[in-house]
Amino acid sequence: MALQHKPDWFRVRLPAGETYESVREILKSRDLTTVCEEAHCPNIAECWGGGTATIMLMGDTCTRGCRFCAVTTGNPHKILDEWEPTKVGVAIGELGLKYVVLTSVCRDDLPDGGAAHFARTVRAIRLRSPDIIVEVLMPDFRGDREAIEAIVKSQPQVVGHNIETVERLSPSVRDWRATYQQSLAVLRTVKELDASRFTKSSMMLGLGESDEEVKQAMKDLRAAGVDILTLGQYLQPTRTWRHLPVTEFVMPEKFDEWRRVGEEMGFVYVASGPLVRSSYRAGEFFLEKMIQQRSPTIAFPSIGAT
């Protein structure tokens, strides 16, 4: 049964402020889409104001129909803005961001799923902003190794792919083409191609998962070599049949417990909280942990790598 009212800890400030408005206007002027807006992220003001933004590449129409996602589902008819990588590179240079996350809709209509487009965008950003940290939060590309390799070769410091939920719930939460085991295989492939890349994944809680299932999913991610994990509360995007209702609002204390469990399992960093999203304050979270716990056993990639 869906819970109708959000608890008090879901109160967030409205988007405002000089930095927020500057980011908004520059992105709008370049006709760029952000997942911050498309997914109705509750942290948009905090992230944009703190120098982090998540750009959504390849349009605003996804070929898949996951039941947790607010993004429009449909057929993009192979339409792709070939100038988008350049536009993103120019906009990021103007914004002066510390950290950028590149994500996208799924584009099963394209032969490579859009992997080459991703890679061109990473290179375009580096051309104008060599010191920025780039994270790619990519789709599964149907497990295509060549597509994954194109992303890895463009050398983002962080390569992310989300499993979203526990294995039992995955078929009812995600599109039928996005399987739990395939997502794990994608993350393993990144490490096989380049063990120095930090890998990252994310899970939503509150969909009816058990503690044991969450723990097993975390173990599966560690076995796949995942370094960074984020855990957040699932929120129903719309009250329609398409989107799954919230089964439970997980207490902040429980998120703290999962953070401790993840750290004990060996994740380099775990961001866990009701309002945490996959790219929530990614730059601050990531850098703080790396500065504090940098170790000779951890390969820290050069920020200026190309």
N, C-alpha and C positions, 0 to 999 in steps of 0.2 A: 504493500500500500504506500502510495506517495505521501511524503510529508509536505504540508502546504506552506509552512512558515520557516524561513531561515533563522537559525539561532543568532544571538547577539554578536557572536564573534565574526559574522560575515559582513559587518558594517565596514564600508570603505569610503574614502573621500571621493568627491566628484572630480573628474578631470579638470584641471585648471593650472594656471601658472605660466610664466613667460617661456620656460623651456618646453613645456608641453605644447603650447600654441605654436612655437617655432617648428618643432618636429612635425606637427600636424600640417602646417602650411606648406613646408618643403615637400613632404611626401605627396600631398594633394597636388601641388604644382607639377610634380613629375608623373602624375597619374599612376602612383604605386599603391598597391594593396598591402595592408598589414593584417596579420592574424589577430593582432591586439584588438582591432575593430571588428573584423569579420566573426571572430569567435566570442565577442562580447566579454573579453577578459576583464576581471574585476580589478586588475593591477595596472591598468594602462597608465594612469597618472604617475604612479610610483616609478614604473620602469622608464617611461619617456623622460620624466624629470631627472632620473638618475643616470642617463646616458646609455640606455639599452633599448633596442627596438627589434621587433621581429617582422621581417619582410616576407610576404607571401607571394611567391613567384608563380608564373604561368596562369594568371587569371584568377577568377573567383568562383569557377564552376568545377566541381570535382566529379570524376567519373564513378566514384564509389558512394555508397549510401550508409555510412556508419550511423548507428542510432544514438550516439552521444554528441554528434557534431552539428554545429550551427551553420556550417558552410553549405552553399547551394549545391545540389546534386543535379547532374545533367550530362549532356554531350557537348564538349567544347569544339567538336568538329575539326580537330587538328589545328585549330587557330593558335598561333603562338607569336607573341611580340618579340621579334628578333632583336629589337633595340633595347629590350628590358634590361639585360645585363649592364649595358652602358648607362642607362638611366639610373639604375640602382647605384652603380659606382659613383656617379656624379652626385647623387643625393646624399649618399653616406659621407662623401667628402665634405659637402656643405654642412652637414649636421654635426660633424666632429664627435661622433659617438665613440665610446670606449669599447663597445662590444656589440656585435650585430649577429642576430640569428636569422638564417635563411631557411624558410620552410616553403611548402607548396601544397597545392591541391594534388590529388593523384591524377595522373594523366595517362591512363591505360590506352588512350587513343593514339599516343605517340610511340614509335618503334622502341625507343630507349626509355620511355617513361618520363623523359625530360632531363635525364642525367647530364647530358652535354650542356644543356641550358644552365643547370645548376653550376657546373664547373666553370663555364664562361663568366658567370656572375661573380664567383669567388675571385677569379683573376682580375675582373674589372674593378672590384673593390680594392684589392691589394695594390693595383696600379696607382690609385689616388690616395689611399689610406694605408700605407705599409705597416703602421703600428697598431692597427685595430685587431682585436681578436675576433675571429670568424667561427661561428658554430653553424653547421649544417644539420637541420632536423629534417631528415629525408623520408620519403615513402619507402615501401619495400621493393619497388621496381620488379615485383613478382619474383624476387630472388635472383634476378639476372646478375651474374658475377661481373660481367663487363660494365654494366651500368654502375654498380657499386664501386668498381675500380676507378671509373671516371671521376667520381666524387672524391675518393681518397687521394688520387693523384693531383687534384687541385689544392690539396694540403690545407684544409681548414684545421684549426687547432682541435676542434671538437666535432665528432661525427655522432649525431643522435638519431635514434629510431625508436619509436615508442611501442611497447607491447600493449599499453593501455589498460589491460585488466588481467585477471587470473585466467588460467587455461580453460576452466569449465565454462566461464561466462563469455569467453571470446567469441564464439559463434553467434551469440544473441546480441552482443554489443557492437561488433565490428562487421564490416562488409564481408561477404563470404570469401572474397579473394584475399583478405588480410588475415592469415591464420597465425596463431600463437607460435607454432613451431617454425613457420617461415620467418617471422620476425626475429626469433632467436638466431636462426641461421644467418640472417642479414648482419646481425651484430657480430657474430663469430667471424664472418667473412671479412669485415672491416679489420679486425685484429690480425687475421691471417695475412692480409695484404700489407698492413703497416702497423706493427705492434706499438709504435710510438704515438699513434693517434689516440687521444682520449675518446672513449665511447660513453654514450649517455642514453638512458631510457627513462620512461615515465609511466606511472600507473595512477589511475583514478580509483579512489575508494568510495564506498557508499552505494555500490551496485548490487550488494547481496553476497559479497565474498566472505569467506571464513578466515579466521586468523591463520589457520594452517595453510590455506590456499595462498594467502599473501606471502607467507614465509617461504613457501615452495617456489613461488614466482621469483622472489628475491634470490633464492639459491640458484635458480635456472639462469638468471641474469649474470650472476657472478661466475657461473660455470662457462658462460659465453664470453667472459672477459670484460664485462661492462664495468667501467670505472665510477661513473656518476649516476645517481638515481634521484629522481624527484617523485614525491608522493603528494597528491592533493585530493581535495574533495570533489566528487562529481557533482555538477549542477545541471539540471535539465534546461537546455537552451530555450525550448518552447513547450507549452502545455498541449502538444499535439500527439497523435498516435505515433508519429515518426520517431519521437525522442523518448527514451526510457525515463521513467520517473525515478526520483531519488528513493532508495530503499532505506538509507540511514545517513544521518549527519554525524560523522565521526568526530568525537571529542578531540580538542587540541592535545590533551594529555596522551591520547592514543597515538596521535601523530608523532609526539615526542618519543614514545616507546618504539615506534617503527624506525625512527631515526637512529636510536641507540642500537637496535637489532641490525640495521644495515651497516653501521660502522663496525660492529663486532664481526660481521661477515666479511669485511675487508673492502667495502666500497671506499674509494678515495674521498668521496663527498656524498652526503645525503641531505637533500633539502626536503623537509617533510612538514606539512602544515595545511590547514583547511584551504587557504587561499593560494597555496603554491601551485604554479602551473609549470609545464615543461620548460618554458623559457623565462620564467619569472625571475627578474633581477639576476639573470644568468651571469653577467660579467662580474658583479660584486660577489656573488656566491662562489663562483669558480676561482677567481683570483685570490680572494681572501684565504681560502683553504690551501691553495697551492703555495702561497707565500709562507704560510705558517707551517706547512708540513712537507715542503719540498725535500725530496730525498734522492740520493744517488741512484736508488733503484727505480725511481720514477723518471721517465724520459719527458722532460718539459720541452715542447716544441718551440722553436723560435717564433716570436710574434711576427717577425718580418719575413717568414718563410714564403716562398712562392712556388 
